[in-house]
């Protein structure tokens, strides 16, 4: 638990700052330079140990991460969004009030602004020698302890704001996430795709089989659903003539939570008129390649204990062939499939044949799909939005992309026959796990198809899972800034990891 005395001491210093006539929560501090930029601009100066460049005046700001005194000289390590930088405060170089602030009233976690010039200490460390000090924000809560940091996983997710400044590698993961999304967006725009926004609140949920979150609109007195997919709205845009379209959509599924599932997540959906699922395979490889090139690190990447090679092209294997190879059964031999299901302890009684086939595939095949691979041609009954194979109506022109045994993407050659689509909506497979079969008839979507939707390829990519794979993050909660957490019980203690111990030590930090 945090020592209440530490908080009390910090509040006393807060009062002391006010007594000096200083606003403890600062204000505009314009013209700051990021620490990474300061380092880059100082490099050409080739400063030796003990040298200063008073002509290189800088203004910087950051959080106090380390603090130590050496007589009339104070050394601090500040952290901004680009890294750490040492700051030296000499009594001779700043005002009396500013030195009093530095020597008596600062704590770890405080945010300060510094005006000064660049130099190197006798040990050669690049340092900003302060000529002015500005208080910007007083931290009343102590930061994590020096040697332990914020390591409790549950607490890290609950207090992501602390996690981000205490653990720089976490902040880097989310920077990479932003770069990945930007690289994919540019990849699509360069190929003539338009980014759009479709409704989050929907009167009929569709595009996937998932339990939705429900809500109620008071004025209209109607039940609404948080979307589980933007698919049916994006296809309406194909009807309207927007022939290449995509959306980074927040979607919501009222289902379980584990290392690869969060009830709220980011789904990228893409539709290309006059394309098919082969075009979507090419596009998937192009987007992943663009993301890797943007964040660096090469196509061979670590993921947990695995080494994944993302080098395109990825293998393309048929669903039925993989089922035969890893489960030892023919997809057409349903008796053998059900026998295999029993061997795998799958309760298949009352489930439709197609569901049983897919349950066996998930259990016997998916754990073997480590390296990037496209799995093609799924059983048609579990793919109600997908065009059938012309010479075999039992097969849907669908692929799923797998990496490290995780589904990364799902794509179709889209169904655009309104009569067949309506029939598929009305047919419901039995069993709780119905994959993508939907029981709700979206009459307006069928009406849209009657106006004519061009043949198209469609693709959905789980952005969170892609970021996991490319940043070596083995839990989806490590790549979502604020994942859903169970509420803490009243009085539950979670502060053990956030005490910073004795703040009077000559050197403290983390």
N, C-alpha and C positions, 0 to 999 in steps of 0.2 A: 504493500500500500504506500502511497505517497505520504511522506511525513508532513502533517499539517503545518509544522513549523516552517518548512521550506516555502510553502505557499504564503504563509504570514510574512516571512522575511522578504519575499518578492513584492508583496503588497506594500511593505514598509518602504522599499526602494522606489516603488511607484510614487508613493507620497513624497519621497525625497526629491525625485525628479521634478515634480510639480513645484516644490518649494524653491527650486533653482530657477523657476520661471520657464521651464522647458515643457513643451507639450509631449507627453510620453507616447502619443500615437501620431506624431508627426504630421506630415502633409505632403504636398507635391515636392518631389525631389527629382527634377528634370535633368536630362543630360547624362544619365548614368551609362557606363560602358560595361558590357558583360565581361566576366573574368577571362573567358576564352579569347575574347577580342583583345584585352589588355596583354595577355601572354603573346598573342600573335604579333601585335604591334611592337612589343618590346624585343622580340627575337632579333630583328635586324640591328638593334643597338649593340648586341654582343657585350653586354655588361659583365665585367669580372666581379668576383666576390668582393664585397665592400664598396663597390661603385654605385653611384646614383646618377639618374638622368633627370635633373630638376626641370629640364625643358619639356619632359613628357608628363604633363599634368593630366590627371585623370579624376573622374568622379565615379565612385562605385557604391554599391549597396548590397547587403546580404545579411544572413543570419549568423550570429555568433556561435561557432561550433567548438572552439577551443580558446582558452584564455590563460595567459600566464604573465606574471609580473617579474621584472628584473630591475629593481630600484625605481628610478624615475622613467623607466621605459616599460611599456605594456605591449605584448604581442598577442594578437588575436588571429584566429583563422575564421574567415567569413565564407559562407557558402551561398552561391546564387544558382540560377537555373543551368549554368554551364560548368560548374565545378567549384573548387575551393581556391582561396587566395589569402596569403598572409598579409596582415596589416600591422604596422608598428605605430604606436602612439607615444610620442615623447612629450614630457612636460614642457620642454622649451619650445615646442613647435605648435602647440594648440593653446587656446585660451584657458584661463584658470578654471572657468566653469566647465569647459569641455573635458579638461583633465579630471576634475572631480567626478564628472559623469562616468568617465571611463574607469577610474580607479575604485570608485565606491559603489556605483549604482547599476552597473551592468551585470547581467546574468547570461548564462548559456541559453540560447534560444531567442534572445533579443534580436531585433532587426535594426541595423544602424546604417547610416550613410556616411561615406568618407570622401573628403576631398584631399588630394595629395599628389605626390609624384612617385615615379617608379624607380626602384633600385634593387640591389641585391645585398643580403646580409653577409657577414663574414663567412657564413657556412654556404653561401651561394644561392640561398632561396630567394626567388623573386618576391618582392615585397612592395606594398604601397605604403609609403611613409606619409602619415597623416599630417595635414596642415589645418584640417577642420573636421569636426565630428558632429553628426546630426542624429538625434534619436528619432526613430521612425515607428517602432512598435515594441512595447514592453510585453514580454512573455510572462504571464502570471503563473502558468502551469509549468513545472519543470519538464525538460525533455528527457528522453531515455538515458539510462545509465551509460557511463563511458565504455565499459567492456562488454556489456550485454546488449545494448541497443534495444530496438523494438523487434523482438524475435518471435513473440507469441503470435502464431498465425492468425487466430481468430481476432486478436486485438489489432493486428496490422490491418485487417480488412475493415474493422469498425472505425479505426482512426487512421484512415488512409492519409489524411493531411499530415500526420506525424510520420507515417511510413515513408512518404515521399521525400521529406527533408532529412530524415534520419538514415535512410538507405538509398544512396544515389543510384544503385543498380536498378531499383524499382522505377525511379524517375526515367531512367534510360529506356526501360521496357516500354513505357507509355509514349516516350518520344518516338521510338521505333514504330509503335502502333500508328501514330499520326503519319509518319512517313510512308508506311505501307498503304494506308488508305489513300493518301495523296497520289502515290505512284499508280495505284490501280485506277483511280479516277482519271488521271492523265492518259493512261493507256487506253481507256474506253473513249474518252473525248477525242483523242487522236484518231480513233477508228470510226468517228462519225456518230457516236452514241450521245444521246441527250439525257441529262440527269433530271429527274422529276421527283415530286412528292405526292404520295397518295394517302388516303385517309388512314389514320390510326384507329379512330372510332368507326366501327363498321356495323351496320344493321344485320348483316349475315356474314359470319366468318367462313373463310374458305382458303383454298390453295394448299392445304396440308391437313393431315389428321392429327389434331391435338386438342386438348381440353382448353378452352379459352377462359380468360378473365372476363367477368361480366360487370356491367355498370348500368346506371339508369340516368337518362336525361330528364330532368324535372320538367322543363318547359314543354317539351314534346311528349312527355309521359311515355317514353319508349325505352325498351331494353336495348343496350348496345354492347358490343364486344370489342376488347382490345385486339387488334389484328394478330393473327397467327402467321400471316403471310400477306405480301402485297400483290401476289400473283394475278389474281383475277382482275384487279384494277389496271395493272400494267398491260395485260392483254387487251383490255378495252381500248388502251391507247394505240395498240397495233391496229385495231379496227379503225380508229380515228385518223390513221395515216402517219403517226409517229413511228417510223419503221425500225429505229434502233433506240432502245430506251433502257435506262437502268435506274435503280434506287438503292441507296444505303439506308435500309429501314430498320428501325427498332421494332422488334416483334416480341410477343408475349405469349408464353405457353404455361398454363397452370399445371405444371407437372413437377417431376422430381428434380433434386439438386444433387450433383456429384461433380467430379473433377472435370467433366466435359460438358456439363449442362447447367445453365442458369435460367431462371424463369423469364428474364429479360435479356435479350442478346441482339447482336447486329447481324442482319442478313442482307447480303448483296444479291439482288435479283436483276437479271439481264435478259432482254428479249431482242432477237434479231429477225426481222422479216426476211423471208426467202432463204433462210438458213436451216440447218438441222443440227442434230446432236454432234455430228462430226465437227461442225464449225465451233460448237461450244467447247469441245475438247481442245481445239487449237487456241481458243480464247483463254481457257483456264491456264494453259501452259504459258501463254504470253503474259497474263496478269501476274502469275507467281514469279516469273522471270523478272518482270519489271520491279516487283516488290523487293526481290533479293538484290538486284542491282542498286536499288535506292538505299538500302540499309547496309549493304556490304556484307562480307563474310563468306561469299562464295556459295556454290550450289551444294557442296557437301557440308552438312551442318549437323551438330549434335542435338539430339533430343532425348533427354534422360540418358539412359545407357546405350541408346541407339545412335548410329550414324546414318543420316538420311541423305540420299543423293537426289536432288531435285532437277538434275540436268535433263532438259527435254531432248527428244520426245519421250513421254512416259509409255510404258507398255499398255496395250489395249487388249483385254481378255474378256471372253464371253462368260456371262453368269453361269450358264449350264456347264461349261467346261471346267470352271473353278469348283463348282459343286461336285462334279464327278471326281476331280482330282483330289480334293481335300475331305469330302464327306463320303466318297465312294458310292454315290447313288446317281441314277439318271433322273433328271427333273420330271420326265414323262412317266416314270414308274412311281406312282403315288404310294403304292403299298410299301415299296422299299424306302421311300422318303419317310413314311410314318414309322416304320420300324427303326430307322435311324433316329428319328425324333425321340422315340422311347429310350433308345440307348443313351441319348444325350440328356435324359431326364426332363424333356420338354413335355408338358401336359398338353397334348394335341387334341384331346377329345372335344368335339363340338366346334373345332376350328375349320374354316374352309381350307381346301387343299393348297391354294396359293399362299395362304398365311403360314401353313405348316412348312412349305418349301422355304419360305423366307426365314422362318424361325431357325431351321436347320442351317441355312446359309449364314445367318448371323452368328450362330454358335460354333460352327465348324470351319467356316471360311474366313470371316472377317479378322479373327485373331492372327491369321497368317499373312495379312496384307500390310506388310511393314513398309516397303519401298513404294513411292508414288505409283499408282496404277489406276487406269480407268476400267471399271467393270461394266460391260455392255449387255443390253438386251435382257431386261427383267421380265418376270411373269406378268402378263397383261392385266390380270384382275386386280393387282395391287397398284396399278398406275392409271387412275381414271382420267387424267388430264393429258395422256400421252397417245400419240399416233401409234397404231399397230404396225407390225412388220408386214409388208404387202403379201408375202408368200406364207406367212404363219401368224394368224390373228391371236395366237396364244402368247406371242412375244411382243413386248412394248419397246419402242425405240428410245430407250432411256439408259443413261449411265450414271454411276456414282463414282466419284473420285475418292480414293482412300490413300491416306498417308499415316504411317505409324499406327495402323489398325483403327484409325478414326475416319469417319466420313467427313470429307472436306467439302465436297460439292455434289450437287444433284442436278441432272439436266435431262431434257426431253427434246425429241422432235415433237413439237406441240400438236395436240389434237385441235382441228379447226372445223370439224363436221358437227353442226349444231344438233342434229338428230342423235348421233352417237354420244355426244357429250351429255345430252339430257338423259339418255338411257343409263349412262354410267353414274350420273348423279343419283338416279332413283334406285340403283342397285347397291345394296349394303352387304358387305361380307360379314360373317358372324365371327365373334370373338373380340376380346377387349383390344388386342393389338391389331388394328386394321390397317396399319401402315398409312397410305395416303388416301384410303377410301373415305369418302365423306357422305354423311347421311342427309346433309342439307342441300336442297335444290335452290340454286341461285338463278332464279328465272330471268333476272335482268342480264346476267352474264350470257345465258343461252340466247336471249334476244339479241345481244350484241353480236354473237357469232352468226346469227341469221342475216345480219347486214354484210357479213363477209370479213373474216379475219385471214390475212395472208398466211401461207405456210411459214413456219417460224421455228427457230431453235430457242430454247429457254434454259437459263442456268441460274442456280442458287448456290452461293458460296457462304459458308459460315466464317465471317471475318474474325470472330474471336478465336476460332480454332486455327485459322491460318496464322494469326499473330502468335498463338501458343507455339505452333510448329517452328516458326521462323525466329523466335526469341528464346527457345529452349525453356518454355514455361509449361510445366506439367499439370497445372490446374487452371481452369478457365477463370477462376477468381483472381489469378495473378495478372490477367490482362484486361480485366474490367475494373474501372476505377472504384466504383462503389457497388460491389456485389451484394445481393440480398442476404441478410443475416437474420437468424432467429433472434427475437428480442431477448435482452438479458433479464434474468430474474431480478426482482427488487433486492437491492443490497448486494448483488453479486459483485465480488471483488475482481477487478481486472487491471489494477494499477501496478501490479508487482513489477512490470517491465518498464515503468515510466518514471521511476525515481532516479535522480541523478546524483544521489549521495551527497557527501560534504562538498559544498561549493566554495569552501575556503582553501581548497588544495591549491598548490602553486601551479599545477597543470591539470586541467580537467577538460573533458571533451569526449567525442565519440566518432 
